[in-house]
Amino acid sequence: MSFEEGPYVQAAAFCDQVVEDKTGALSLIRIVDVLTHTEAGADPPSEMPPVPYKLKLVLMLKSGRVTGRHELQIIPQLPSGETGDPFPVTIHLPGEQRGANVVADIGYTFKLEGVYWFHVYFNGDLLTRMPFEMKYVRLVTGAARPPAS
């Protein structure tokens, strides 16, 4: 599908908080695309344990010539290439320069290190992709001293 008629992506981001004023304007607080998880101790796991994390996914779309009710699917792709369960969203596009804002609370458990791609489909066609990188830091602290001779 060609998107010459719309809709158009004005913004696509992950953030910690979204504030919407009386006019519907959005303020995105702390836009993030990388999360670093640290495990510290005498023997932290060599592989990253599952990391649950809450973030907000924000899509700001402008209608163009597309109007009416439409379906979005947001499908995560893990660093391994596997895909996760889709997040379905229904939007209404009023047409022209007006559009729709999607603010979704995403509670996601990151099980692997690497880049996760969140594919955004509009009526079954790829509209955009959003990367989110998960890093793991293993910090060995307080290790036992070798025995004295």
N, CA, C and O atoms as a DFTB+ gen file, in Angstrom:
596 C
 N C O
     1  1       0.848      -1.190       0.000
     2  2       0.000       0.000       0.000
     3  2       0.885       1.242       0.000
     4  3       1.913       1.280       0.677
     5  1       0.485       2.247      -0.756
     6  2       1.190       3.522      -0.794
     7  2       0.491       4.497       0.147
     8  3      -0.737       4.548       0.221
     9  1       1.299       5.263       0.856
    10  2       0.716       6.204       1.812
    11  2       0.741       7.629       1.261
    12  3       0.886       8.586       2.023
    13  1       0.601       7.775      -0.055
    14  2       0.568       9.113      -0.652
    15  2      -0.646       9.906      -0.196
    16  3      -0.615      11.136      -0.178
    17  1      -1.707       9.213       0.171
    18  2      -2.947       9.856       0.610
    19  2      -3.000      10.019       2.128
    20  3      -3.853      10.741       2.643
    21  1      -2.097       9.354       2.843
    22  2      -2.093       9.374       4.298
    23  2      -2.381       7.990       4.832
    24  3      -2.622       7.067       4.054
    25  1      -2.361       7.826       6.126
    26  2      -2.014       8.823       7.126
    27  2      -0.509       9.054       7.180
    28  3       0.279       8.278       6.639
    29  1      -0.133      10.140       7.845
    30  2       1.267      10.544       7.954
    31  2       1.679      10.504       9.421
    32  3       0.918      10.901      10.304
    33  1       2.892      10.019       9.667
    34  2       3.408       9.933      11.034
    35  2       4.020      11.277      11.409
    36  3       5.006      11.712      10.814
    37  1       3.428      11.923      12.394
    38  2       3.981      13.174      12.912
    39  2       5.030      12.883      13.983
    40  3       6.053      13.563      14.057
    41  1       4.769      11.863      14.817
    42  2       5.715      11.469      15.851
    43  2       5.451      10.017      16.234
    44  3       4.312       9.549      16.228
    45  1       6.539       9.316      16.569
    46  2       6.452       7.944      17.071
    47  2       7.574       7.805      18.089
    48  3       8.749       7.876      17.731
    49  1       7.219       7.607      19.366
    50  2       8.249       7.588      20.411
    51  2       7.774       6.793      21.615
    52  3       6.580       6.573      21.820
    53  1       8.762       6.368      22.409
    54  2       8.514       5.801      23.721
    55  2       8.918       6.850      24.740
    56  3       9.916       7.546      24.549
    57  1       8.157       6.973      25.820
    58  2       8.509       7.936      26.856
    59  2       7.986       7.451      28.202
    60  3       7.236       6.478      28.281
    61  1       8.399       8.151      29.262
    62  2       7.965       7.787      30.613
    63  2       6.610       8.368      30.977
    64  3       5.853       7.756      31.731
    65  1       6.294       9.558      30.442
    66  2       5.054      10.225      30.827
    67  2       4.567      11.098      29.679
    68  3       5.364      11.618      28.899
    69  1       3.252      11.253      29.584
    70  2       2.628      12.117      28.584
    71  2       1.646      13.035      29.301
    72  3       0.826      12.582      30.099
    73  1       1.739      14.325      29.009
    74  2       0.813      15.302      29.566
    75  2       0.004      15.862      28.399
    76  3       0.564      16.294      27.391
    77  1      -1.326      15.848      28.549
    78  2      -2.203      16.401      27.518
    79  2      -2.908      17.622      28.093
    80  3      -3.546      17.542      29.143
    81  1      -2.791      18.763      27.396
    82  2      -3.442      19.974      27.904
    83  2      -4.885      20.062      27.423
    84  3      -5.374      19.159      26.745
    85  1      -5.570      21.159      27.776
    86  2      -6.988      21.331      27.444
    87  2      -7.257      21.357      25.949
    88  3      -8.361      21.028      25.514
    89  1      -6.250      21.750      25.147
    90  2      -6.440      21.822      23.699
    91  2      -6.125      20.510      23.000
    92  3      -6.308      20.390      21.788
    93  1      -5.648      19.517      23.762
    94  2      -5.285      18.228      23.170
    95  2      -3.821      18.124      22.786
    96  3      -3.390      17.090      22.276
    97  1      -3.042      19.186      23.021
    98  2      -1.613      19.147      22.708
    99  2      -0.896      18.227      23.697
   100  3      -1.204      18.215      24.889
   101  1       0.058      17.461      23.185
   102  2       0.790      16.509      24.015
   103  2       2.183      17.023      24.347
   104  3       2.846      17.642      23.515
   105  1       2.614      16.757      25.572
   106  2       4.003      16.967      25.979
   107  2       4.542      15.605      26.369
   108  3       4.000      14.949      27.258
   109  1       5.618      15.175      25.703
   110  2       6.229      13.888      25.980
   111  2       7.375      14.111      26.958
   112  3       8.294      14.881      26.680
   113  1       7.319      13.437      28.102
   114  2       8.313      13.604      29.153
   115  2       9.262      12.408      29.140
   116  3       8.841      11.254      29.213
   117  1      10.559      12.720      29.043
   118  2      11.642      11.745      29.042
   119  2      11.454      10.699      27.944
   120  3      11.088       9.556      28.219
   121  1      11.706      11.097      26.717
   122  2      11.671      10.184      25.580
   123  2      12.847       9.219      25.722
   124  3      13.986       9.641      25.921
   125  1      12.561       7.923      25.617
   126  2      13.591       6.902      25.795
   127  2      13.581       5.917      24.627
   128  3      12.528       5.579      24.086
   129  1      14.769       5.468      24.256
   130  2      14.856       4.384      23.281
   131  2      15.913       3.362      23.686
   132  3      16.187       2.412      22.952
   133  1      16.512       3.571      24.881
   134  2      17.489       2.636      25.432
   135  2      17.212       2.484      26.925
   136  3      16.988       3.470      27.628
   137  1      17.229       1.238      27.400
   138  2      17.092       0.956      28.821
   139  2      18.261       0.065      29.226
   140  3      18.520      -0.955      28.588
   141  1      18.964       0.453      30.283
   142  2      20.069      -0.353      30.794
   143  2      19.656      -0.954      32.133
   144  3      19.289      -0.235      33.063
   145  1      19.721      -2.278      32.217
   146  2      19.409      -2.990      33.456
   147  2      20.711      -3.505      34.049
   148  3      21.493      -4.160      33.361
   149  1      20.946      -3.209      35.329
   150  2      22.174      -3.624      36.001
   151  2      21.861      -4.626      37.101
   152  3      20.951      -4.416      37.904
   153  1      22.609      -5.702      37.132
   154  2      22.560      -6.674      38.214
   155  2      23.915      -6.620      38.895
   156  3      24.940      -6.819      38.243
   157  1      23.941      -6.353      40.198
   158  2      25.192      -6.244      40.950
   159  2      25.197      -7.247      42.092
   160  3      24.149      -7.600      42.633
   161  1      26.382      -7.697      42.446
   162  2      26.523      -8.619      43.566
   163  2      27.759      -9.469      43.380
   164  3      28.520      -9.295      42.429
   165  1      27.944     -10.398      44.316
   166  2      29.111     -11.274      44.258
   167  2      29.051     -12.199      43.049
   168  3      30.088     -12.558      42.490
   169  1      27.844     -12.589      42.641
   170  2      27.707     -13.500      41.501
   171  2      26.428     -13.184      40.725
   172  3      25.488     -13.980      40.734
   173  1      26.384     -12.025      40.051
   174  2      25.170     -11.698      39.291
   175  2      25.021     -12.660      38.103
   176  3      26.012     -13.205      37.617
   177  1      23.804     -12.862      37.647
   178  2      23.594     -13.800      36.535
   179  2      24.380     -13.390      35.294
   180  3      24.494     -12.205      34.980
   181  1      24.920     -14.385      34.595
   182  2      25.676     -14.090      33.375
   183  2      24.740     -13.653      32.245
   184  3      25.136     -12.878      31.374
   185  1      23.513     -14.144      32.259
   186  2      22.506     -13.745      31.272
   187  2      21.499     -12.809      31.946
   188  3      21.195     -12.952      33.130
   189  1      20.998     -11.868      31.185
   190  2      20.029     -10.917      31.724
   191  2      18.754     -11.643      32.146
   192  3      18.184     -12.397      31.358
   193  1      18.297     -11.421      33.393
   194  2      17.004     -11.979      33.793
   195  2      15.882     -11.177      33.120
   196  3      16.133     -10.074      32.636
   197  1      14.656     -11.703      33.079
   198  2      13.547     -10.928      32.513
   199  2      13.388      -9.597      33.254
   200  3      13.451      -9.542      34.482
   201  1      13.180      -8.528      32.479
   202  2      13.066      -7.181      33.042
   203  2      11.708      -6.595      32.672
   204  3      11.509      -6.191      31.527
   205  1      10.760      -6.540      33.627
   206  2       9.487      -5.869      33.329
   207  2       9.697      -4.360      33.376
   208  3      10.400      -3.841      34.243
   209  1       9.078      -3.674      32.431
   210  2       9.251      -2.220      32.358
   211  2       7.976      -1.601      31.807
   212  3       7.407      -2.088      30.830
   213  1       7.536      -0.520      32.446
   214  2       6.350       0.203      31.976
   215  2       6.801       1.449      31.239
   216  3       7.615       2.220      31.747
   217  1       6.275       1.644      30.049
   218  2       6.557       2.849      29.283
   219  2       5.319       3.204      28.480
   220  3       4.368       2.429      28.388
   221  1       5.357       4.377      27.911
   222  2       4.245       4.834      27.076
   223  2       4.709       4.860      25.626
   224  3       5.783       5.366      25.304
   225  1       3.878       4.305      24.770
   226  2       4.105       4.365      23.339
   227  2       3.216       5.476      22.809
   228  3       2.011       5.491      23.061
   229  1       3.818       6.414      22.070
   230  2       3.066       7.549      21.535
   231  2       3.177       7.556      20.017
   232  3       4.275       7.532      19.461
   233  1       2.025       7.588      19.356
   234  2       1.955       7.756      17.910
   235  2       1.070       8.964      17.639
   236  3      -0.065       9.038      18.110
   237  1       1.598       9.895      16.884
   238  2       0.806      11.053      16.480
   239  2       0.665      10.966      14.966
   240  3       1.650      11.067      14.234
   241  1      -0.561      10.779      14.506
   242  2      -0.823      10.597      13.076
   243  2      -1.653      11.750      12.544
   244  3      -2.533      12.264      13.234
   245  1      -1.372      12.152      11.323
   246  2      -2.184      13.135      10.612
   247  2      -2.912      12.408       9.487
   248  3      -2.331      11.571       8.796
   249  1      -4.183      12.737       9.315
   250  2      -5.068      11.996       8.420
   251  2      -4.686      12.049       6.950
   252  3      -4.702      11.027       6.264
   253  1      -4.343      13.238       6.463
   254  2      -4.257      13.386       5.011
   255  2      -5.659      13.209       4.444
   256  3      -6.611      13.803       4.949
   257  1      -5.790      12.412       3.418
   258  2      -7.110      12.176       2.814
   259  2      -7.825      10.962       3.394
   260  3      -8.941      10.638       2.989
   261  1      -7.181      10.298       4.337
   262  2      -7.782       9.109       4.949
   263  2      -8.708       9.542       6.075
   264  3      -8.332      10.355       6.920
   265  1      -9.918       8.998       6.085
   266  2     -10.888       9.333       7.134
   267  2     -11.515       8.053       7.681
   268  3     -11.393       6.975       7.098
   269  1     -12.179       8.205       8.804
   270  2     -12.939       7.101       9.368
   271  2     -12.163       6.261      10.360
   272  3     -11.074       6.623      10.804
   273  1     -12.760       5.124      10.694
   274  2     -12.221       4.211      11.699
   275  2     -11.229       3.261      11.044
   276  3     -11.478       2.725       9.964
   277  1     -10.087       3.061      11.726
   278  2      -9.036       2.196      11.184
   279  2      -8.366       1.409      12.307
   280  3      -8.429       1.786      13.478
   281  1      -7.732       0.322      11.925
   282  2      -7.072      -0.549      12.890
   283  2      -5.555      -0.398      12.806
   284  3      -4.965      -0.422      11.726
   285  1      -4.950      -0.244      13.971
   286  2      -3.496      -0.292      14.097
   287  2      -3.140      -1.582      14.819
   288  3      -3.865      -2.023      15.710
   289  1      -2.024      -2.183      14.432
   290  2      -1.459      -3.319      15.150
   291  2      -0.024      -2.944      15.461
   292  3       0.715      -2.537      14.564
   293  1       0.380      -3.072      16.701
   294  2       1.762      -2.825      17.093
   295  2       2.326      -4.185      17.485
   296  3       1.881      -4.802      18.453
   297  1       3.317      -4.641      16.714
   298  2       3.856      -5.984      16.908
   299  2       5.334      -5.893      17.270
   300  3       6.145      -5.434      16.466
   301  1       5.688      -6.333      18.488
   302  2       7.106      -6.311      18.878
   303  2       7.876      -7.441      18.202
   304  3       7.388      -8.564      18.080
   305  1       9.102      -7.112      17.762
   306  2      10.018      -8.119      17.232
   307  2      11.223      -8.154      18.157
   308  3      11.900      -7.143      18.344
   309  1      11.490      -9.320      18.735
   310  2      12.587      -9.493      19.677
   311  2      13.932      -9.491      18.953
   312  3      13.977      -9.683      17.738
   313  1      15.026      -9.277      19.682
   314  2      16.351      -9.328      19.063
   315  2      16.637     -10.671      18.377
   316  3      17.455     -10.738      17.461
   317  1      15.965     -11.731      18.819
   318  2      16.137     -13.061      18.216
   319  2      15.439     -13.181      16.870
   320  3      15.669     -14.142      16.135
   321  1      14.585     -12.209      16.539
   322  2      13.813     -12.273      15.302
   323  2      12.389     -12.747      15.513
   324  3      11.538     -12.566      14.641
   325  1      12.119     -13.354      16.667
   326  2      10.762     -13.799      16.968
   327  2       9.856     -12.586      17.178
   328  3      10.323     -11.506      17.539
   329  1       8.548     -12.779      16.946
   330  2       7.604     -11.699      17.198
   331  2       6.776     -12.018      18.436
   332  3       6.477     -13.174      18.734
   333  1       6.416     -10.951      19.147
   334  2       5.582     -11.082      20.333
   335  2       4.128     -10.861      19.990
   336  3       3.772     -10.676      18.826
   337  1       3.287     -10.883      21.013
   338  2       1.857     -10.675      20.826
   339  2       1.586      -9.244      20.385
   340  3       2.192      -8.307      20.905
   341  1       0.673      -9.069      19.423
   342  2       0.356      -7.715      18.948
   343  2      -0.476      -6.926      19.954
   344  3      -1.219      -7.490      20.758
   345  1      -0.328      -5.597      19.883
   346  2      -1.155      -4.670      20.641
   347  2      -2.116      -4.040      19.634
   348  3      -1.690      -3.201      18.840
   349  1      -3.406      -4.417      19.636
   350  2      -4.343      -3.806      18.688
   351  2      -4.870      -2.468      19.201
   352  3      -5.111      -2.306      20.397
   353  1      -5.045      -1.513      18.291
   354  2      -5.570      -0.189      18.629
   355  2      -6.518       0.239      17.512
   356  3      -6.196       0.078      16.335
   357  1      -7.673       0.779      17.866
   358  2      -8.597       1.348      16.884
   359  2      -8.503       2.864      16.966
   360  3      -8.532       3.440      18.053
   361  1      -8.390       3.509      15.801
   362  2      -8.326       4.973      15.759
   363  2      -9.382       5.511      14.812
   364  3      -9.884       4.794      13.947
   365  1      -9.713       6.784      14.986
   366  2     -10.625       7.484      14.081
   367  2      -9.874       8.677      13.502
   368  3      -9.365       9.519      14.242
   369  1      -9.809       8.743      12.183
   370  2      -9.125       9.852      11.510
   371  2     -10.158      10.793      10.897
   372  3     -10.981      10.367      10.087
   373  1     -10.120      12.084      11.282
   374  2     -11.118      13.041      10.819
   375  2     -10.821      13.642       9.448
   376  3     -11.702      14.253       8.843
   377  1      -9.599      13.481       8.948
   378  2      -9.262      13.998       7.622
   379  2      -8.392      15.244       7.651
   380  3      -8.336      15.969       8.644
   381  1      -7.706      15.475       6.514
   382  2      -6.826      16.630       6.275
   383  2      -5.715      16.739       7.314
   384  3      -5.084      15.739       7.656
   385  1      -5.472      17.960       7.820
   386  2      -4.349      18.190       8.747
   387  2      -4.649      17.690      10.148
   388  3      -3.746      17.611      10.981
   389  1      -5.900      17.352      10.420
   390  2      -6.252      16.814      11.732
   391  2      -5.846      15.340      11.784
   392  3      -5.550      14.733      10.756
   393  1      -5.838      14.788      12.966
   394  2      -5.411      13.400      13.054
   395  2      -5.819      12.747      14.346
   396  3      -6.829      13.101      14.953
   397  1      -5.016      11.787      14.757
   398  2      -5.294      11.030      15.978
   399  2      -3.989      10.807      16.723
   400  3      -2.943      10.541      16.131
   401  1      -4.084      10.921      18.030
   402  2      -2.952      10.609      18.899
   403  2      -3.243       9.293      19.603
   404  3      -4.333       9.088      20.138
   405  1      -2.262       8.411      19.597
   406  2      -2.361       7.154      20.323
   407  2      -1.348       7.227      21.461
   408  3      -0.151       7.394      21.227
   409  1      -1.834       7.101      22.686
   410  2      -0.972       7.042      23.867
   411  2      -1.325       5.737      24.565
   412  3      -2.393       5.607      25.164
   413  1      -0.415       4.773      24.482
   414  2      -0.683       3.445      25.029
   415  2       0.292       3.122      26.150
   416  3       1.504       3.284      26.003
   417  1      -0.252       2.665      27.270
   418  2       0.590       2.166      28.363
   419  2       1.042       0.766      27.983
   420  3       0.231      -0.144      27.810
   421  1       2.338       0.616      27.857
   422  2       2.901      -0.676      27.475
   423  2       3.633      -1.242      28.686
   424  3       4.644      -0.688      29.118
   425  1       3.140      -2.315      29.221
   426  2       3.859      -3.057      30.239
   427  2       4.509      -4.219      29.527
   428  3       3.823      -5.159      29.126
   429  1       5.819      -4.174      29.363
   430  2       6.498      -5.175      28.546
   431  2       7.619      -5.815      29.356
   432  3       8.307      -5.132      30.114
   433  1       7.802      -7.110      29.200
   434  2       8.901      -7.799      29.868
   435  2       9.970      -8.105      28.830
   436  3       9.754      -8.888      27.905
   437  1      11.122      -7.475      28.999
   438  2      12.249      -7.681      28.102
   439  2      13.012      -8.910      28.579
   440  3      13.489      -8.945      29.714
   441  1      13.129      -9.918      27.717
   442  2      13.763     -11.177      28.091
   443  2      15.152     -11.336      27.482
   444  3      15.908     -12.219      27.888
   445  1      15.491     -10.500      26.521
   446  2      16.768     -10.601      25.826
   447  2      17.426      -9.240      25.739
   448  3      16.749      -8.213      25.734
   449  1      18.745      -9.234      25.669
   450  2      19.480      -8.010      25.363
   451  2      19.359      -7.749      23.864
   452  3      19.179      -8.679      23.078
   453  1      19.460      -6.479      23.473
   454  2      19.482      -6.148      22.058
   455  2      18.374      -5.186      21.682
   456  3      17.698      -4.617      22.538
   457  1      18.204      -5.020      20.380
   458  2      17.227      -4.072      19.854
   459  2      15.906      -4.784      19.573
   460  3      15.844      -5.768      18.837
   461  1      14.856      -4.250      20.186
   462  2      13.490      -4.683      19.916
   463  2      12.911      -3.697      18.912
   464  3      13.065      -2.485      19.066
   465  1      12.252      -4.208      17.894
   466  2      11.568      -3.344      16.927
   467  2      10.070      -3.486      17.141
   468  3       9.542      -4.597      17.178
   469  1       9.398      -2.367      17.280
   470  2       7.948      -2.357      17.402
   471  2       7.399      -1.903      16.048
   472  3       7.481      -0.728      15.689
   473  1       6.838      -2.862      15.306
   474  2       6.298      -2.603      13.966
   475  2       4.872      -2.074      14.111
   476  3       4.054      -2.669      14.813
   477  1       4.580      -0.969      13.456
   478  2       3.244      -0.366      13.507
   479  2       2.581      -0.580      12.148
   480  3       3.050      -0.087      11.122
   481  1       1.477      -1.329      12.169
   482  2       0.725      -1.613      10.951
   483  2      -0.577      -0.814      10.958
   484  3      -1.262      -0.719      11.976
   485  1      -0.895      -0.250       9.810
   486  2      -2.143       0.495       9.604
   487  2      -2.977      -0.300       8.615
   488  3      -2.594      -0.453       7.455
   489  1      -4.118      -0.804       9.071
   490  2      -4.978      -1.648       8.224
   491  2      -4.192      -2.774       7.556
   492  3      -4.446      -3.115       6.401
   493  1      -3.231      -3.352       8.292
   494  2      -2.476      -4.491       7.788
   495  2      -1.208      -4.144       7.037
   496  3      -0.434      -5.040       6.703
   497  1      -0.969      -2.865       6.759
   498  2       0.229      -2.444       6.031
   499  2       1.206      -1.755       6.975
   500  3       0.798      -0.988       7.848
   501  1       2.506      -2.032       6.797
   502  2       3.519      -1.435       7.657
   503  2       3.531       0.080       7.486
   504  3       3.689       0.587       6.375
   505  1       3.364       0.803       8.601
   506  2       3.366       2.262       8.599
   507  2       4.719       2.800       9.059
   508  3       5.272       3.712       8.444
   509  1       5.255       2.225      10.156
   510  2       6.570       2.640      10.657
   511  2       7.079       1.565      11.605
   512  3       6.350       0.645      11.975
   513  1       8.359       1.698      11.994
   514  2       8.969       0.807      12.981
   515  2       9.647       1.666      14.037
   516  3      10.253       2.693      13.731
   517  1       9.532       1.225      15.295
   518  2      10.093       1.976      16.418
   519  2      11.100       1.095      17.154
   520  3      10.725       0.039      17.664
   521  1      12.379       1.505      17.220
   522  2      13.366       0.690      17.934
   523  2      13.407       1.010      19.423
   524  3      13.160       2.142      19.838
   525  1      13.724      -0.007      20.214
   526  2      13.942       0.159      21.646
   527  2      15.045      -0.827      22.033
   528  3      14.895      -2.035      21.845
   529  1      16.148      -0.313      22.572
   530  2      17.297      -1.166      22.884
   531  2      17.354      -1.498      24.375
   532  3      17.198      -0.629      25.232
   533  1      17.581      -2.777      24.654
   534  2      17.723      -3.274      26.022
   535  2      19.178      -3.673      26.235
   536  3      19.714      -4.503      25.500
   537  1      19.826      -3.071      27.260
   538  2      21.219      -3.391      27.580
   539  2      21.270      -4.023      28.963
   540  3      20.449      -3.730      29.832
   541  1      22.255      -4.898      29.145
   542  2      22.441      -5.569      30.434
   543  2      23.871      -5.349      30.903
   544  3      24.824      -5.594      30.164
   545  1      24.009      -4.880      32.151
   546  2      25.314      -4.674      32.757
   547  2      25.419      -5.616      33.948
   548  3      24.581      -5.593      34.849
   549  1      26.449      -6.437      33.941
   550  2      26.712      -7.381      35.035
   551  2      27.870      -6.807      35.831
   552  3      28.985      -6.683      35.325
   553  1      27.595      -6.455      37.092
   554  2      28.587      -5.799      37.937
   555  2      28.897      -6.692      39.137
   556  3      28.075      -6.862      40.037
   557  1      30.112      -7.258      39.126
   558  2      30.527      -8.129      40.217
   559  2      31.112      -7.262      41.320
   560  3      32.080      -6.531      41.108
   561  1      30.504      -7.356      42.510
   562  2      30.967      -6.557      43.658
   563  2      31.095      -7.464      44.870
   564  3      30.442      -8.504      44.959
   565  1      31.938      -7.056      45.792
   566  2      32.055      -7.784      47.059
   567  2      32.509      -9.210      46.887
   568  3      32.113     -10.073      47.670
   569  1      33.331      -9.491      45.885
   570  2      33.816     -10.850      45.686
   571  2      34.702     -11.255      46.854
   572  3      35.415     -10.427      47.421
   573  1      34.651     -12.513      47.203
   574  2      35.463     -13.022      48.304
   575  2      36.935     -12.920      47.950
   576  3      37.329     -13.129      46.803
   577  1      37.751     -12.591      48.962
   578  2      39.199     -12.516      48.761
   579  2      39.782     -13.929      48.740
   580  3      39.276     -14.832      49.406
   581  1      40.848     -14.103      47.969
   582  2      41.485     -15.433      47.992
   583  2      42.075     -15.679      49.380
   584  3      42.452     -14.729      50.066
   585  1      42.158     -16.931      49.796
   586  2      42.684     -17.222      51.142
   587  2      44.132     -16.727      51.289
   588  3      44.919     -16.786      50.345
   589  1      44.467     -16.236      52.499
   590  2      45.827     -15.743      52.766
   591  2      46.754     -16.940      52.926
   592  3      46.344     -17.989      53.422
   593  1      48.013     -16.776      52.503
   594  2      48.976     -17.878      52.616
   595  2      49.619     -17.897      53.976
   596  3      50.457     -18.757      54.250
